[in-house]
Amino acid sequence: MGYVRLYTETTSMNSYYYEELSGEIFLFENKRGGNGLCMGTIAGISLVIFTFVRKIEKSIPFDANLLYWISTWIGVILGVFISGYMLKRAKRKIERNVRIYPCGLEELRTMAKQNRKWFFKHIVLVLSMGGMCAVSHFLMIWVVPSVPIYAFFNLLMCLMTMLMLLSFAGSHPIKGWKIAGKILTKKEK
């Protein structure tokens, strides 16, 4: 079956999927609850780590440009492999645990509107992560060249960018956009 993610509730993290063949909505319940780490927690942890890293900032005798590209490509390759594994795992989990979710047209329209908001938020997040990777290029080449700590953080930034980009692509956002458009234009019977 071909499931396309339509909407995820932010409080319970339950996801709603549209099944392409039958046109029905399926629910994938998040049994664990919670919504993961919030952005404020991640930013706070990053600031604490940065405070300690600044104290051990030492250059090594290595070409700064080469160090940047090595860390970038290792991050990209790791991101592709991890994303591939996680997408396959998620697909198996979804196919095993979804159940039909009967809902009315008004609830469907609410899900479709949320799908549109989710789409634009992810586009902005992916672009901002790409921008951060560009900033790390500037930082690693001209401001603090050949520092292994910054190469490691660049690797992590590229890894997270690839994870975000591939998870976004793996949820079929264009198909979800089209399905949401059809739902929003549906008329009540």
N, C-alpha and C positions, 0 to 999 in steps of 0.2 A: 504494500500500500504506500501511496505517496502522501506523507503528512507535511503540511506547510505551516510553520509557526505563525499564528495570527496575533496572539496577545499573551502577555505574562502579567499576572497580578503582582504588584510590588509588595503587598503585605504578606501574602502567603507563599509567593513565588510559584503558584500553580500556573501551568502553561496550557493554553488552548490552541489546538491544531485543527486545521481544515484538511479534510481528506479529499483529495482531488477527484477520485472516481465516484464516490457516493455523494459528495457535497455536504457531508455531515461534519459537525463540530465534535472534536474529541478532547477530553480533559486528561492532562497528565498531572497528577497530584504530587506535590513535593511533600513527602512524608516527614522530612527533617525540619521543615519550617525555616524561618530566618531568611535574611536576604544578603548574607555574606558580609564582607567588610565594607563599611561605608567609606566614601571618598575622604572624609575628614580624618579617619583613622589612618588610612594609607598615607595621606599628606603629612600627618604628625609623625608617623614612623619614619618617613623619608627624611624629614627635617632632623630627627635625632641621629639617624645614620649619617647624614651629611655633616653634622657637627663633628662626629668622631673621625670621619674620613678626611676632613680638611687638615687634621693634625698629622696624617701620614701621607700627605701628598708629596711624592718624590718622583722625579723624572727618571726614566731609564734610557740608556743609550740605544734607542731603537727608532726607526723612522716613524714619525707621528702619523703620516698618511697611511702607511701600511698597517700600523696598529689599529687605526680607526676602521679600515676596511675588513681586517681580520675579525675584529669584535662585531662589526655589523653583520658579516656573513654567517658567523657562528650563531648569532642571535636569530637571524632569519631562518637558517636551516633547523635549529632547535624548535623554533616556533611552528614551522611547517610540520615537522614530525609529531610534536605534541598535539597540535591541532587535529592532524589526521587521526591520531589515536583517539582523542577525546570525541571527535565527531562520530566515529564508528561506534564508540561505546554509548554515546547518547542516543544514536539511532536504534541500537539494539534495545536499550532501556525503554525508549519511547514505544517501540513496537510491542514490547512485552507488557507494559503497564498502563496503556491508555484505555479509557473507557468512553463510550458515547456520552455526550453531554447535550441533553435537550435544552434548547433556549429559544426565546422569542426573537422577533426581528429587532426590537428595540435594544435588547442586550447584544445582539450581533452588531448593530450599528455602533454601540459603545466600544466594542472590541475593535471594530474597523478604525474608529477614530484614534484609539490608543495605538494601533498598528502604525498609523501615519506619524504620530508623535515619536514613537520608538524609532522609526526609520530615520527621521531627521536628527534625532539625538545621536544615533550611532554614526551617521555621516560626520557630524561635528566632532565626535570623539576620535574617529579614525583620522580625520584631517589634523586635529590638534596633536595626536601622537606622532604623526608624520612630521609635523612642525617641530616637535621636541627632538626628533631624530636629527633634523637639519640643524637645530641649535647645538646639539651635542657634537656635530661635525665641526662647527665653528669653534666650540670650546676646546675640543681635543686637538685641533690642528694649530690654532693661532693663540689661544689664551693660555692653556696649560698643556703643551705638547708632550707626548710620550709618557703619560702618567697611567700606570696599569689600573688604578682604582676607577678612573674615568672610563677606561676601556671596558671594565667590567660593568659599570652602570650603563654604558652605551649598549653593551650586549643585552642587558636586562630590558632596556627600553625597546630595542628592536624585537626582542622576544615577545614582550607584551603587545607591541604594535601588531605583530603577525598573529598572535593569538586572538586579538580583538578583530582584526580584519577577516581572518578565516572563519571565526565563529559567526561573524556577521554574514559572510558569504554563504556559510553552511546552513544558515536558517532560511535561505532562499528569499531574500528581501524583495526582489522584484516581483516574484510570484505572489508573495504576501501583499504587496502594494496593489497588484491587479485584482486580487481576490477582495481586498478591502474596498476597492473602487466599485466592484460589482455589488457588494453588500450595501454600500452607501447609496447606490442608485436603485436598489430593489424597492418595489412598491408593495405595500401591504395588500394581502388578498382579502 
